[in-house]
Amino acid sequence: MNATTATTADTAARRRSNVTYRWIRQLHLWIGAWGALAAVIYGFTGLVMNHRFGDGAWPQGESSEAARTTLQVPRDAQSSPEQLSLWLKASQGLDAQVIRKGPPGGSREQARAEGRGTAQPPKWTLSGGTATNAWSVEYVAGSATAEVKRTQHDRLAAFNRLHKAVGGGIGWIILADSFAIAMLLLGLSGIWMWARGRTAKDVVVSVLGVSVLVLLVVLVPALA
């Protein structure tokens, strides 16, 4: 390969590299614009929830009970949490987003150890509503009644619930997933652009290297 051919090959490689860089940079900017508002919301609520414990806990918003209602549960809705959920939706317009089931009395072995003949009937908890107006139903299997509790959350509490993917519905879940993917791509593209043109030593001895080191120092003991 003569010098002219080598120069041409180097020039073509640099052009391809520059084109790739421009595309990734543009993608980084688009993703940043898409996820900017989400970063503000999730960053703020994450900071608030990180300081929810202790004497100097930050305000987490206010939640107040709005109403309690006792419902008569028909026999066909008592057979399973799913049947109860279908009945609540058809008769009360309550669309359960979360269904939890489990025996509050524990297993038979635990019941015998505590001096009880049998374990208590399982308790089912169904909940739904929006981030601001929520409802929950606690039902003991086999009971003829169930209690509906309605709760009102103020704006800060509602945003904290959305941060935890509670009360937003399928639309919020899809949107939040897109934000999460955007943040992932934003981080990867940012790392790629930061590392471009730098040696491995430059990457290690840099803000990125310090960030990785601090993350490991904090994360490893927390997961141990």
GROMACS elastic network, one bead per residue, 0.5 to 0.9 nm:
[ bonds ]
;  ai    aj funct       b0    kb
    1     4     6  0.81833   500
    1     5     6  0.61481   500
    1     6     6  0.65598   500
    2     5     6  0.54383   500
    2     6     6  0.63245   500
    2     7     6  0.87252   500
    3     6     6  0.50874   500
    3     7     6  0.60903   500
    3     8     6  0.85800   500
    4     7     6  0.51398   500
    4     8     6  0.61877   500
    4     9     6  0.86622   500
    5     8     6  0.50909   500
    5     9     6  0.61973   500
    5    10     6  0.86394   500
    6     9     6  0.51083   500
    6    10     6  0.61552   500
    6    11     6  0.85704   500
    7    10     6  0.50952   500
    7    11     6  0.61134   500
    7    12     6  0.86200   500
    8    11     6  0.51006   500
    8    12     6  0.62073   500
    8    13     6  0.86348   500
    9    12     6  0.51374   500
    9    13     6  0.61708   500
    9    14     6  0.86442   500
   10    13     6  0.50758   500
   10    14     6  0.61718   500
   10    15     6  0.85928   500
   11    14     6  0.51395   500
   11    15     6  0.61872   500
   11    16     6  0.86996   500
   12    15     6  0.50555   500
   12    16     6  0.62377   500
   12    17     6  0.85749   500
   13    16     6  0.51345   500
   13    17     6  0.61206   500
   13    18     6  0.85592   500
   14    18     6  0.60297   500
   14    19     6  0.85251   500
   15    18     6  0.50314   500
   15    19     6  0.61084   500
   15    20     6  0.85543   500
   16    19     6  0.50888   500
   16    20     6  0.61295   500
   16    21     6  0.85097   500
   17    20     6  0.51216   500
   17    21     6  0.60903   500
   17    22     6  0.86245   500
   18    22     6  0.61239   500
   18    23     6  0.86251   500
   19    22     6  0.51331   500
   19    23     6  0.62495   500
   19    24     6  0.86601   500
   20    23     6  0.51925   500
   20    24     6  0.61597   500
   20    25     6  0.84350   500
   21    24     6  0.52043   500
   21    25     6  0.58991   500
   21    26     6  0.84375   500
   21   193     6  0.73512   500
   21   196     6  0.86244   500
   22    25     6  0.50420   500
   22    26     6  0.60268   500
   22    27     6  0.84792   500
   23    26     6  0.51155   500
   23    27     6  0.60692   500
   23    28     6  0.84824   500
   24    28     6  0.59623   500
   24    29     6  0.85666   500
   24   189     6  0.64733   500
   24   190     6  0.88705   500
   24   192     6  0.85976   500
   24   193     6  0.79056   500
   25    29     6  0.62767   500
   25    30     6  0.87247   500
   25   189     6  0.75343   500
   25   190     6  0.83195   500
   25   193     6  0.74446   500
   26    29     6  0.50621   500
   26    30     6  0.62073   500
   26    31     6  0.85534   500
   27    30     6  0.50990   500
   27    31     6  0.60192   500
   27    32     6  0.83434   500
   27   185     6  0.88574   500
   27   186     6  0.84026   500
   27   189     6  0.80435   500
   28    31     6  0.52316   500
   28    32     6  0.59778   500
   28    33     6  0.86073   500
   28   185     6  0.76666   500
   28   186     6  0.57142   500
   28   187     6  0.87418   500
   28   189     6  0.61123   500
   28   190     6  0.70830   500
   29    33     6  0.61630   500
   29    34     6  0.86347   500
   29   186     6  0.84814   500
   30    33     6  0.51459   500
   30    34     6  0.62298   500
   30    35     6  0.86715   500
   31    34     6  0.50289   500
   31    35     6  0.60717   500
   31    36     6  0.82212   500
   31   179     6  0.89080   500
   31   182     6  0.57365   500
   31   183     6  0.77138   500
   31   185     6  0.75646   500
   31   186     6  0.63234   500
   32    35     6  0.52646   500
   32    36     6  0.55727   500
   32   182     6  0.76469   500
   32   183     6  0.79423   500
   32   186     6  0.66506   500
   33    36     6  0.52552   500
   33    37     6  0.80114   500
   34    37     6  0.74622   500
   34    38     6  0.80830   500
   34   179     6  0.77120   500
   34   182     6  0.76216   500
   35    38     6  0.50975   500
   35    39     6  0.59804   500
   35    40     6  0.87106   500
   35   178     6  0.85116   500
   35   179     6  0.56164   500
   35   180     6  0.84584   500
   35   182     6  0.63168   500
   35   183     6  0.69173   500
   35   186     6  0.89132   500
   36    39     6  0.51008   500
   36    40     6  0.64657   500
   36    41     6  0.88554   500
   37    40     6  0.51404   500
   37    41     6  0.62917   500
   37    42     6  0.85651   500
   38    41     6  0.50718   500
   38    42     6  0.58282   500
   38    43     6  0.79913   500
   38   176     6  0.81507   500
   38   179     6  0.65762   500
   39    42     6  0.52762   500
   39    43     6  0.55499   500
   39    44     6  0.82141   500
   39   179     6  0.82573   500
   39   183     6  0.81977   500
   40    43     6  0.51244   500
   40    44     6  0.59735   500
   40    45     6  0.85537   500
   41    44     6  0.52763   500
   41    45     6  0.61544   500
   41    46     6  0.83081   500
   41   159     6  0.79536   500
   41   163     6  0.82334   500
   42    45     6  0.52599   500
   42    46     6  0.57012   500
   42    47     6  0.83321   500
   42   159     6  0.87605   500
   42   160     6  0.87200   500
   42   163     6  0.62933   500
   43    46     6  0.51328   500
   43    47     6  0.60946   500
   43    48     6  0.86381   500
   44    47     6  0.51893   500
   44    48     6  0.62757   500
   44    49     6  0.87410   500
   45    49     6  0.60838   500
   45    50     6  0.84472   500
   45   156     6  0.81868   500
   45   159     6  0.68531   500
   45   160     6  0.56902   500
   45   163     6  0.67509   500
   46    49     6  0.51812   500
   46    50     6  0.60185   500
   46    51     6  0.88328   500
   46   160     6  0.79294   500
   46   163     6  0.75365   500
   47    50     6  0.51589   500
   47    51     6  0.67674   500
   48    51     6  0.55394   500
   48    52     6  0.67384   500
   48    57     6  0.88989   500
   48    58     6  0.64603   500
   48    59     6  0.76091   500
   48    60     6  0.68552   500
   48   160     6  0.82882   500
   49    52     6  0.51350   500
   49    53     6  0.85049   500
   49    58     6  0.80000   500
   49    59     6  0.89808   500
   49    60     6  0.70676   500
   49   160     6  0.74044   500
   50    53     6  0.78957   500
   50    58     6  0.88697   500
   51    54     6  0.77830   500
   51    56     6  0.78533   500
   51    57     6  0.53606   500
   51    58     6  0.56479   500
   51    59     6  0.86520   500
   51    60     6  0.88812   500
   52    56     6  0.83632   500
   52    58     6  0.56244   500
   52    59     6  0.72870   500
   52    60     6  0.67320   500
   53    56     6  0.74355   500
   53    57     6  0.50513   500
   53    58     6  0.78973   500
   54    57     6  0.52596   500
   54    58     6  0.89907   500
   57    60     6  0.84816   500
   59    62     6  0.82990   500
   59   156     6  0.86901   500
   60   156     6  0.66013   500
   60   157     6  0.59676   500
   60   160     6  0.76973   500
   61   153     6  0.74632   500
   61   154     6  0.61045   500
   61   155     6  0.70703   500
   61   158     6  0.78761   500
   61   160     6  0.83032   500
   62   152     6  0.83513   500
   62   153     6  0.59400   500
   62   154     6  0.55436   500
   62   155     6  0.83430   500
   62   156     6  0.76208   500
   62   157     6  0.61058   500
   63   151     6  0.66994   500
   63   152     6  0.56040   500
   63   154     6  0.64257   500
   63   157     6  0.69611   500
   63   158     6  0.89485   500
   64   150     6  0.87565   500
   64   151     6  0.56519   500
   64   152     6  0.52827   500
   64   153     6  0.65435   500
   64   154     6  0.86789   500
   65    68     6  0.80482   500
   65   149     6  0.73677   500
   65   150     6  0.60393   500
   65   152     6  0.61825   500
   65   153     6  0.88564   500
   66   149     6  0.77233   500
   66   150     6  0.53346   500
   66   151     6  0.51761   500
   66   152     6  0.60508   500
   67   148     6  0.80713   500
   67   149     6  0.59900   500
   67   150     6  0.51914   500
   67   151     6  0.72390   500
   68   147     6  0.67785   500
   68   148     6  0.55486   500
   68   150     6  0.63266   500
   69   146     6  0.83413   500
   69   147     6  0.56263   500
   69   148     6  0.50451   500
   69   149     6  0.66433   500
   69   150     6  0.85251   500
   70   145     6  0.65135   500
   70   146     6  0.57033   500
   70   148     6  0.62290   500
   70   149     6  0.89321   500
   71   144     6  0.84451   500
   71   145     6  0.53973   500
   71   146     6  0.52199   500
   71   147     6  0.61309   500
   71   148     6  0.73709   500
   72   144     6  0.59382   500
   72   146     6  0.66607   500
   73    76     6  0.83556   500
   73    77     6  0.64434   500
   73    78     6  0.69344   500
   73    84     6  0.81172   500
   73    87     6  0.85078   500
   73   143     6  0.77307   500
   73   144     6  0.52980   500
   73   145     6  0.52240   500
   73   146     6  0.66210   500
   74    77     6  0.55218   500
   74    78     6  0.67965   500
   74    87     6  0.86319   500
   74   144     6  0.70827   500
   74   145     6  0.85745   500
   75    78     6  0.52567   500
   75    79     6  0.73732   500
   75   142     6  0.82855   500
   75   144     6  0.76094   500
   76    79     6  0.61208   500
   76    80     6  0.88134   500
   76    83     6  0.73476   500
   76    84     6  0.82634   500
   76    87     6  0.88217   500
   77    80     6  0.69018   500
   77    81     6  0.80143   500
   77    82     6  0.83219   500
   77    85     6  0.80319   500
   77    86     6  0.78944   500
   77    87     6  0.61823   500
   77    88     6  0.87657   500
   78    81     6  0.76069   500
   78    83     6  0.70489   500
   78    84     6  0.62095   500
   78   141     6  0.64467   500
   78   142     6  0.58337   500
   78   143     6  0.74447   500
   78   144     6  0.79842   500
   79    82     6  0.84121   500
   79    83     6  0.65834   500
   79    84     6  0.76042   500
   79   141     6  0.76684   500
   79   142     6  0.76259   500
   80    83     6  0.52675   500
   80    84     6  0.62910   500
   80    85     6  0.86084   500
   80   124     6  0.88455   500
   80   141     6  0.79107   500
   81    85     6  0.60455   500
   81    86     6  0.86561   500
   81    99     6  0.71860   500
   81   100     6  0.82541   500
   81   101     6  0.74266   500
   81   124     6  0.64657   500
   81   125     6  0.83272   500
   81   126     6  0.80311   500
   81   139     6  0.89662   500
   81   141     6  0.86514   500
   82    86     6  0.62743   500
   82    87     6  0.86720   500
   82    99     6  0.81861   500
   83    86     6  0.50856   500
   83    87     6  0.62101   500
   83    88     6  0.86177   500
   84    87     6  0.51174   500
   84    88     6  0.61379   500
   84    89     6  0.86591   500
   84   126     6  0.88914   500
   85    88     6  0.51348   500
   85    89     6  0.62722   500
   85    90     6  0.86583   500
   85    94     6  0.80399   500
   85    95     6  0.72357   500
   85    96     6  0.62060   500
   85    99     6  0.82393   500
   85   126     6  0.74004   500
   86    89     6  0.52246   500
   86    90     6  0.61626   500
   86    91     6  0.85363   500
   86    94     6  0.89134   500
   86    95     6  0.80701   500
   86    96     6  0.86026   500
   87    90     6  0.50981   500
   87    91     6  0.58186   500
   87    92     6  0.77412   500
   87    93     6  0.89515   500
   87    94     6  0.88221   500
   88    91     6  0.54029   500
   88    92     6  0.51616   500
   88    93     6  0.63841   500
   88    94     6  0.53960   500
   88    95     6  0.70662   500
   88    96     6  0.80505   500
   89    92     6  0.55968   500
   89    95     6  0.50285   500
   89    96     6  0.75325   500
   90    93     6  0.58611   500
   90    94     6  0.77707   500
   90    95     6  0.86875   500
   91    94     6  0.80458   500
   92    95     6  0.86664   500
   94   127     6  0.85214   500
   94   128     6  0.71788   500
   94   129     6  0.76064   500
   94   135     6  0.82108   500
   95   127     6  0.80771   500
   95   128     6  0.62383   500
   95   129     6  0.74586   500
   96    99     6  0.68638   500
   96   126     6  0.58559   500
   96   127     6  0.52250   500
   96   129     6  0.77891   500
   96   135     6  0.89463   500
   96   136     6  0.84608   500
   97   126     6  0.75360   500
   97   127     6  0.60435   500
   97   129     6  0.78568   500
   97   166     6  0.87323   500
   97   167     6  0.80214   500
   97   169     6  0.75493   500
   98   125     6  0.80658   500
   98   126     6  0.57270   500
   98   127     6  0.53643   500
   98   128     6  0.65524   500
   99   124     6  0.72367   500
   99   125     6  0.58920   500
   99   127     6  0.67328   500
  100   123     6  0.83671   500
  100   124     6  0.57134   500
  100   125     6  0.50766   500
  100   126     6  0.63496   500
  100   127     6  0.87580   500
  101   122     6  0.69329   500
  101   123     6  0.59528   500
  101   125     6  0.63189   500
  101   126     6  0.86212   500
  102   105     6  0.88855   500
  102   106     6  0.82468   500
  102   121     6  0.88515   500
  102   122     6  0.52927   500
  102   123     6  0.57078   500
  102   124     6  0.65841   500
  102   125     6  0.88449   500
  103   106     6  0.53466   500
  103   107     6  0.73207   500
  103   119     6  0.76363   500
  103   120     6  0.65823   500
  103   121     6  0.61299   500
  103   123     6  0.56838   500
  103   124     6  0.83920   500
  104   107     6  0.88510   500
  104   119     6  0.84209   500
  104   120     6  0.66852   500
  104   121     6  0.75490   500
  104   122     6  0.61464   500
  104   123     6  0.62627   500
  105   108     6  0.85372   500
  105   110     6  0.79068   500
  105   111     6  0.68759   500
  105   118     6  0.87456   500
  105   119     6  0.53032   500
  105   121     6  0.72246   500
  105   122     6  0.75289   500
  106   109     6  0.80379   500
  106   110     6  0.58663   500
  106   111     6  0.65931   500
  106   119     6  0.60894   500
  106   120     6  0.72093   500
  106   122     6  0.86312   500
  107   110     6  0.51697   500
  107   111     6  0.62083   500
  107   112     6  0.87364   500
  107   118     6  0.83698   500
  107   119     6  0.58518   500
  107   120     6  0.84940   500
  108   112     6  0.61742   500
  108   113     6  0.85310   500
  108   116     6  0.87746   500
  108   117     6  0.81655   500
  108   118     6  0.57772   500
  108   119     6  0.51019   500
  108   120     6  0.87568   500
  109   112     6  0.52396   500
  109   113     6  0.62115   500
  109   114     6  0.87163   500
  109   118     6  0.86527   500
  109   119     6  0.82575   500
  110   113     6  0.50005   500
  110   114     6  0.62366   500
  110   115     6  0.87273   500
  110   116     6  0.85751   500
  110   118     6  0.89922   500
  110   119     6  0.76109   500
  111   114     6  0.51654   500
  111   115     6  0.63527   500
  111   116     6  0.50109   500
  111   117     6  0.65544   500
  111   118     6  0.57186   500
  111   119     6  0.51006   500
  111   120     6  0.79886   500
  112   115     6  0.50522   500
  112   116     6  0.53051   500
  112   117     6  0.60311   500
  112   118     6  0.69075   500
  112   119     6  0.80590   500
  113   116     6  0.74677   500
  114   117     6  0.88885   500
  115   118     6  0.89726   500
  116   119     6  0.71572   500
  116   120     6  0.89178   500
  118   121     6  0.89183   500
  119   122     6  0.85024   500
  120   123     6  0.87017   500
  121   140     6  0.63804   500
  121   141     6  0.58500   500
  121   142     6  0.77685   500
  122   139     6  0.85864   500
  122   140     6  0.59927   500
  122   141     6  0.56917   500
  123   138     6  0.69530   500
  123   139     6  0.56276   500
  123   141     6  0.60262   500
  124   137     6  0.79486   500
  124   138     6  0.58621   500
  124   139     6  0.51713   500
  124   140     6  0.62431   500
  124   141     6  0.71429   500
  125   136     6  0.69491   500
  125   137     6  0.55698   500
  125   139     6  0.63733   500
  125   140     6  0.88193   500
  126   135     6  0.84471   500
  126   136     6  0.55687   500
  126   137     6  0.51187   500
  126   138     6  0.66848   500
  126   139     6  0.83753   500
  127   134     6  0.74791   500
  127   135     6  0.56305   500
  127   137     6  0.62274   500
  127   138     6  0.88181   500
  128   133     6  0.88561   500
  128   134     6  0.59074   500
  128   135     6  0.55698   500
  128   136     6  0.65059   500
  128   166     6  0.83854   500
  128   167     6  0.64906   500
  128   169     6  0.86950   500
  129   132     6  0.79452   500
  129   133     6  0.58229   500
  129   135     6  0.57525   500
  129   136     6  0.85001   500
  129   150     6  0.89918   500
  129   167     6  0.58390   500
  129   168     6  0.83000   500
  129   169     6  0.83121   500
  130   133     6  0.50917   500
  130   134     6  0.54975   500
  130   135     6  0.85453   500
  130   158     6  0.84591   500
  130   166     6  0.78697   500
  130   168     6  0.58931   500
  130   169     6  0.73633   500
  131   134     6  0.65495   500
  131   152     6  0.87770   500
  131   153     6  0.72072   500
  131   155     6  0.87973   500
  131   157     6  0.80771   500
  131   159     6  0.72910   500
  131   160     6  0.86473   500
  131   161     6  0.59931   500
  131   162     6  0.63538   500
  131   166     6  0.65112   500
  131   168     6  0.59676   500
  131   169     6  0.89520   500
  132   151     6  0.81331   500
  132   152     6  0.58433   500
  132   154     6  0.64795   500
  132   155     6  0.72299   500
  132   157     6  0.78932   500
  132   158     6  0.52580   500
  132   159     6  0.86965   500
  132   161     6  0.86678   500
  132   167     6  0.76912   500
  133   150     6  0.72510   500
  133   151     6  0.59857   500
  133   153     6  0.64111   500
  133   158     6  0.87112   500
  133   167     6  0.83462   500
  134   149     6  0.83837   500
  134   150     6  0.57692   500
  134   151     6  0.51769   500
  134   152     6  0.64774   500
  134   153     6  0.78489   500
  134   167     6  0.72227   500
  135   148     6  0.67738   500
  135   149     6  0.54976   500
  135   151     6  0.60139   500
  135   152     6  0.88247   500
  136   147     6  0.82445   500
  136   148     6  0.57582   500
  136   149     6  0.52870   500
  136   150     6  0.65992   500
  136   151     6  0.83338   500
  137   146     6  0.66841   500
  137   147     6  0.56116   500
  137   149     6  0.63116   500
  137   150     6  0.89732   500
  138   146     6  0.63135   500
  138   147     6  0.60062   500
  138   148     6  0.71599   500
  138   149     6  0.84398   500
  139   142     6  0.85379   500
  139   143     6  0.72215   500
  139   145     6  0.74960   500
  139   146     6  0.51172   500
  139   147     6  0.70288   500
  140   143     6  0.57406   500
  140   145     6  0.85982   500
  140   146     6  0.77267   500
  141   144     6  0.88703   500
  142   145     6  0.88759   500
  143   146     6  0.73920   500
  153   156     6  0.79662   500
  153   157     6  0.56263   500
  153   158     6  0.57393   500
  154   157     6  0.54282   500
  154   158     6  0.59958   500
  154   159     6  0.87450   500
  155   158     6  0.50157   500
  155   159     6  0.62604   500
  155   160     6  0.86916   500
  156   159     6  0.52027   500
  156   160     6  0.63002   500
  156   161     6  0.86892   500
  157   160     6  0.50552   500
  157   161     6  0.62310   500
  157   162     6  0.87228   500
  158   161     6  0.50384   500
  158   162     6  0.62981   500
  158   163     6  0.86807   500
  158   166     6  0.87947   500
  158   167     6  0.82546   500
  159   163     6  0.61909   500
  159   164     6  0.87674   500
  160   164     6  0.65614   500
  160   165     6  0.88028   500
  160   166     6  0.86315   500
  161   164     6  0.51569   500
  161   165     6  0.63115   500
  161   166     6  0.50137   500
  161   167     6  0.67025   500
  161   168     6  0.82472   500
  162   166     6  0.52828   500
  162   167     6  0.64105   500
  162   168     6  0.60080   500
  162   172     6  0.79899   500
  163   166     6  0.74752   500
  163   176     6  0.87391   500
  164   167     6  0.88981   500
  165   168     6  0.63624   500
  165   169     6  0.82368   500
  165   172     6  0.76184   500
  165   173     6  0.66020   500
  165   176     6  0.80519   500
  166   169     6  0.76943   500
  167   172     6  0.85379   500
  168   171     6  0.69401   500
  168   173     6  0.67994   500
  169   172     6  0.55848   500
  169   173     6  0.64325   500
  169   174     6  0.89184   500
  170   173     6  0.50164   500
  170   174     6  0.62147   500
  170   175     6  0.85922   500
  171   174     6  0.53221   500
  171   175     6  0.62278   500
  171   176     6  0.85446   500
  172   176     6  0.58119   500
  172   177     6  0.83159   500
  173   176     6  0.50774   500
  173   177     6  0.60024   500
  173   178     6  0.85917   500
  174   177     6  0.50776   500
  174   178     6  0.62978   500
  174   179     6  0.87491   500
  175   178     6  0.51007   500
  175   179     6  0.63410   500
  175   180     6  0.87113   500
  176   180     6  0.61454   500
  176   181     6  0.86363   500
  177   181     6  0.61827   500
  177   182     6  0.84414   500
  178   181     6  0.51408   500
  178   182     6  0.60130   500
  178   183     6  0.86188   500
  179   183     6  0.61502   500
  179   184     6  0.86080   500
  180   183     6  0.51603   500
  180   184     6  0.62968   500
  180   185     6  0.87449   500
  181   184     6  0.50123   500
  181   185     6  0.62106   500
  181   186     6  0.84264   500
  182   185     6  0.51408   500
  182   186     6  0.58974   500
  182   187     6  0.85499   500
  183   187     6  0.61335   500
  183   188     6  0.86300   500
  184   187     6  0.52825   500
  184   188     6  0.63151   500
  184   189     6  0.86492   500
  185   188     6  0.50767   500
  185   189     6  0.59243   500
  185   190     6  0.82389   500
  186   189     6  0.53239   500
  186   190     6  0.59306   500
  186   191     6  0.85461   500
  187   190     6  0.50685   500
  187   191     6  0.61344   500
  187   192     6  0.86008   500
  188   191     6  0.51734   500
  188   192     6  0.61932   500
  188   193     6  0.87120   500
  189   193     6  0.61738   500
  189   194     6  0.85016   500
  190   193     6  0.52200   500
  190   194     6  0.60535   500
  190   195     6  0.85412   500
  191   194     6  0.50347   500
  191   195     6  0.60416   500
  191   196     6  0.85331   500
  191   208     6  0.79779   500
  192   195     6  0.52319   500
  192   196     6  0.61086   500
  193   196     6  0.51636   500
  193   197     6  0.85766   500
  194   197     6  0.81963   500
  194   198     6  0.78554   500
  194   203     6  0.80512   500
  194   208     6  0.83274   500
  195   198     6  0.53815   500
  195   199     6  0.76218   500
  195   200     6  0.81436   500
  195   202     6  0.82689   500
  195   203     6  0.61964   500
  196   199     6  0.83919   500
  198   201     6  0.79205   500
  198   202     6  0.56931   500
  198   203     6  0.65125   500
  199   202     6  0.50892   500
  199   203     6  0.64050   500
  199   204     6  0.87655   500
  200   203     6  0.51450   500
  200   204     6  0.62663   500
  200   205     6  0.86376   500
  201   204     6  0.51287   500
  201   205     6  0.60247   500
  201   206     6  0.86211   500
  202   205     6  0.52161   500
  202   206     6  0.62501   500
  202   209     6  0.87534   500
  203   206     6  0.55349   500
  203   207     6  0.80722   500
  203   208     6  0.65411   500
  203   209     6  0.61064   500
  204   207     6  0.82367   500
  204   208     6  0.69631   500
  204   210     6  0.75443   500
  204   212     6  0.88914   500
  205   208     6  0.78323   500
  205   209     6  0.56881   500
  205   210     6  0.72678   500
  206   209     6  0.51217   500
  206   210     6  0.62708   500
  206   211     6  0.85247   500
  207   210     6  0.51130   500
  207   211     6  0.60282   500
  207   212     6  0.86687   500
  208   211     6  0.50061   500
  208   212     6  0.62660   500
  208   213     6  0.86386   500
  209   212     6  0.52024   500
  209   213     6  0.62022   500
  209   214     6  0.86745   500
  210   213     6  0.50297   500
  210   214     6  0.61002   500
  210   215     6  0.84846   500
  211   214     6  0.52656   500
  211   215     6  0.61044   500
  211   216     6  0.86528   500
  212   215     6  0.50895   500
  212   216     6  0.62129   500
  212   217     6  0.86623   500
  213   216     6  0.52089   500
  213   217     6  0.61961   500
  213   218     6  0.87129   500
  214   217     6  0.50611   500
  214   218     6  0.62185   500
  214   219     6  0.83636   500
  215   218     6  0.53025   500
  215   219     6  0.57089   500
  215   220     6  0.82290   500
  216   219     6  0.50216   500
  216   220     6  0.56057   500
  216   221     6  0.85033   500
  217   220     6  0.59882   500
  217   221     6  0.71295   500
  218   221     6  0.61931   500
  218   222     6  0.65477   500
  219   222     6  0.50943   500
  219   223     6  0.61953   500
  219   224     6  0.85776   500
  220   223     6  0.53131   500
  220   224     6  0.60822   500
  221   224     6  0.50235   500
